[in-house]
Amino acid sequence: MTTAAPPGLVLVVEDEPAIADLVRLYLTRDGFGVHLERDGEAGLAAARRLRPVACVLDIALPGLAGTEICRRLRAAGDWTPVIFLTARDDEVDRVVGLELGADDYVTKPFSPRELLARLRAVLRRTAGVPAEQPRTLGAVTLDPARRTVTAGGTPVQLTSTEFDLLAHLMARPGRVFTREELLAGVWGYAAHAGTRTVDVHVAQVRAKLGPDSVIRTHRGVGYAADA
C-alpha cells in the first residue's frame, strides 16, 4: 500500500491567538504542517526561510502588514500562494491585496472549513494539469505543463490564480464567461462569495500582458479571451 504524500507546510501569520489556534487546529487535522507567527516581520522571515506551500496572512498585523509581506515576496520573485484573512469592512485592503498578487481572501468571521476549502483549491490550481498542450492566442502563449506565459515572446510573471484565470479563458477562445462561471471554474466556489475578486484579477492579468492582452470585456455579461 502506498502512502499519500503529506500536503506540505502552511505558514500562518495571525496576531489574534484564538483565530491562529483555530486555523492551526483545522489545518493540522487535514494533514498540513503549520508554522505560526504573530507579527509581520517574523512572518516575512519565516516565509523566506521555510518555503511553505502556501501562506495564510492576516492583513492587519503588528510590525508589517500582510499586504506588505505579499508585496515583498512577489518583488523577490516568490509566487508562493497567498490567502488573506481580512475584516469584513476592509474592501480596500482586499482589493489592494489581490492587486499585489494574493490568490484569494477570506473575511472574518469565517468558517475554518471555508478557509481549508479555499486553500485546497489554490493548491490544486498551482499543481496544474501537465498533460495539456500549449495554447496560443494572438501574441499570447500559455503552457499549462510548465505554467508559463509569454506575450510577444516576452515571459510574463503571473500568480497561480492569474495563470488559471487566463488558462480558463484561453481554453475556449471567444466564449464569454460570466463572473459567476469564472468563480466556480477558476476559484472553485459559489458566486455568493462575491465577484469583485474576478474583476481585480482580470485587471491584473491585462496589465501584465500589456498591449498583447487577449482578455475582452463583454459589458453586462463577463469576459472572454479573443485575439
C-alpha positions in Angstrom: 0.0 0.0 0.0 1.3 3.4 -1.0 1.0 6.3 1.4 -0.1 9.7 0.0 2.4 12.5 0.3 1.7 15.0 3.1 0.0 18.2 1.9 3.0 20.3 3.0 3.8 23.2 5.4 1.5 26.2 5.6 2.7 29.4 7.1 0.0 31.2 9.2 0.7 34.8 10.3 -2.1 35.9 12.6 -1.8 38.0 15.8 -5.2 37.0 17.3 -4.4 33.9 19.4 -7.9 32.4 19.2 -8.0 32.7 15.4 -4.5 31.5 15.0 -5.1 28.4 17.1 -8.3 27.6 15.3 -6.7 27.8 11.9 -3.8 25.7 13.1 -6.2 23.1 14.5 -8.1 22.6 11.3 -5.1 22.6 9.0 -3.3 20.0 11.1 -6.4 17.9 11.2 -6.3 17.9 7.4 -2.7 16.8 7.3 -0.9 20.1 6.8 2.1 21.0 8.8 1.7 24.5 10.3 4.2 27.2 11.3 2.6 30.0 13.2 3.9 33.6 13.6 2.3 36.5 15.4 3.8 39.6 13.7 4.6 40.7 10.1 8.4 40.9 10.4 8.7 37.4 11.8 6.2 36.2 9.2 8.2 37.5 6.3 11.4 36.0 7.7 9.6 32.6 8.1 8.2 32.7 4.5 11.7 33.3 3.1 13.3 30.7 5.4 10.8 27.8 5.3 9.5 28.0 1.7 5.9 26.9 2.7 3.4 25.5 0.1 1.1 28.4 1.0 0.9 31.5 3.3 -2.2 32.5 5.2 -1.8 36.1 6.2 -3.8 38.5 8.3 -3.8 41.9 6.7 -3.7 43.9 9.9 -0.5 42.6 11.6 1.8 44.4 14.1 5.1 45.4 12.6 4.5 44.7 9.0 1.1 44.4 7.2 0.1 41.2 5.5 -0.1 43.2 2.2 3.5 44.3 2.6 4.6 40.7 3.2 2.9 39.7 0.0 4.4 42.7 -1.9 7.9 41.9 -0.8 7.6 38.2 -1.6 6.3 39.0 -5.1 9.0 41.6 -5.6 11.6 38.9 -4.8 10.1 36.5 -7.4 8.4 34.3 -4.8 5.0 33.2 -6.1 4.0 31.0 -3.1 0.2 31.1 -3.0 -1.2 33.7 -0.5 -4.6 33.8 1.1 -5.5 36.9 3.2 -7.6 36.9 6.3 -9.5 40.2 6.4 -12.1 42.1 8.4 -15.5 42.3 6.7 -15.3 46.0 6.1 -11.8 46.0 4.6 -12.7 46.0 0.9 -10.0 48.5 0.0 -7.4 46.3 1.7 -8.7 43.2 0.0 -8.5 44.8 -3.4 -5.0 46.1 -2.7 -4.0 42.6 -1.6 -5.3 41.0 -4.8 -3.6 43.6 -6.9 -0.3 42.8 -5.1 -0.6 39.2 -6.1 -2.6 37.4 -3.5 -4.5 34.4 -4.7 -7.6 34.6 -2.5 -9.1 36.1 0.7 -11.4 35.0 3.5 -13.4 37.6 5.5 -13.7 37.4 9.3 -15.6 35.9 11.0 -15.1 32.9 8.8 -15.6 29.1 8.8 -12.3 27.2 9.2 -13.8 24.7 6.7 -14.2 27.5 4.1 -10.5 28.5 4.6 -9.5 24.9 4.2 -11.5 24.6 1.0 -10.0 27.8 -0.4 -6.5 26.6 0.5 -7.0 23.3 -1.2 -8.5 24.9 -4.3 -5.4 27.2 -4.6 -3.0 24.3 -4.2 -4.9 22.3 -6.8 -4.6 25.2 -9.3 -0.9 25.5 -8.5 -0.4 21.8 -9.3 -1.6 22.3 -12.8 -2.5 19.7 -15.4 0.7 18.6 -17.1 -0.9 16.7 -20.0 -2.3 19.8 -21.7 -0.6 21.3 -24.7 0.5 24.9 -25.0 -2.2 27.3 -26.2 -1.5 30.4 -28.4 -4.0 33.2 -28.9 -2.8 36.3 -30.7 0.6 37.2 -29.3 0.0 35.3 -26.0 1.2 31.7 -25.5 0.3 29.8 -22.4 1.9 26.5 -21.4 -0.1 24.5 -18.8 2.6 21.9 -18.3 5.3 24.5 -17.4 2.8 27.0 -16.1 4.5 29.8 -18.2 3.0 32.6 -20.2 4.7 34.8 -22.9 3.3 37.9 -24.6 5.0 38.9 -27.8 7.8 36.4 -26.9 8.4 38.0 -23.5 7.9 36.0 -20.3 5.1 37.2 -18.1 5.0 36.5 -14.4 1.6 35.6 -13.1 0.4 34.4 -9.8 -1.1 30.9 -9.7 -4.7 32.3 -9.7 -3.9 34.8 -12.5 -2.4 31.9 -14.6 -5.5 29.7 -14.1 -7.9 32.5 -14.9 -6.1 33.2 -18.2 -5.9 29.4 -18.9 -9.6 29.0 -18.3 -10.5 31.8 -20.7 -8.0 30.7 -23.4 -9.2 27.1 -23.2 -12.4 28.3 -25.1 -11.4 31.3 -27.2 -14.4 33.6 -27.9 -16.6 32.0 -25.3 -18.0 34.6 -22.9 -17.8 33.6 -19.2 -19.9 35.3 -16.6 -18.2 36.3 -13.4 -20.2 33.6 -11.6 -18.9 31.0 -14.0 -15.3 32.1 -13.5 -15.7 32.0 -9.8 -16.9 28.4 -10.0 -14.5 27.3 -12.7 -11.3 29.0 -11.5 -11.7 29.7 -7.8 -13.9 26.7 -7.1 -16.6 28.3 -5.0 -20.1 29.8 -5.4 -21.0 33.3 -6.5 -22.2 34.3 -3.1 -18.6 34.7 -2.2 -18.5 37.9 -4.3 -17.4 38.6 -7.8 -15.2 41.6 -7.2 -12.2 39.3 -7.0 -12.7 38.3 -10.6 -12.6 41.9 -11.8 -9.4 42.6 -9.9 -7.6 39.5 -11.2 -8.7 40.3 -14.8 -7.3 43.8 -14.4 -4.0 42.4 -13.1 -3.7 39.9 -16.0 -4.4 42.6 -18.5 -1.9 45.0 -17.0 0.8 42.3 -17.1 0.1 41.3 -20.7 0.0 44.9 -21.7 -0.9 45.7 -25.3 -0.9 42.0 -26.2 -3.8 41.2 -23.7 -6.3 38.9 -25.2 -9.0 39.3 -22.5 -12.1 41.2 -23.7 -14.9 42.7 -21.6 -18.4 42.0 -22.6 -20.3 44.7 -20.7 -23.1 43.4 -18.5 -22.1 39.8 -19.2 -18.5 38.9 -18.4 -15.1 38.2 -20.0 -13.7 36.3 -23.0 -10.3 35.6 -24.5 -10.1 36.6 -28.1 -7.3 37.7 -30.4 
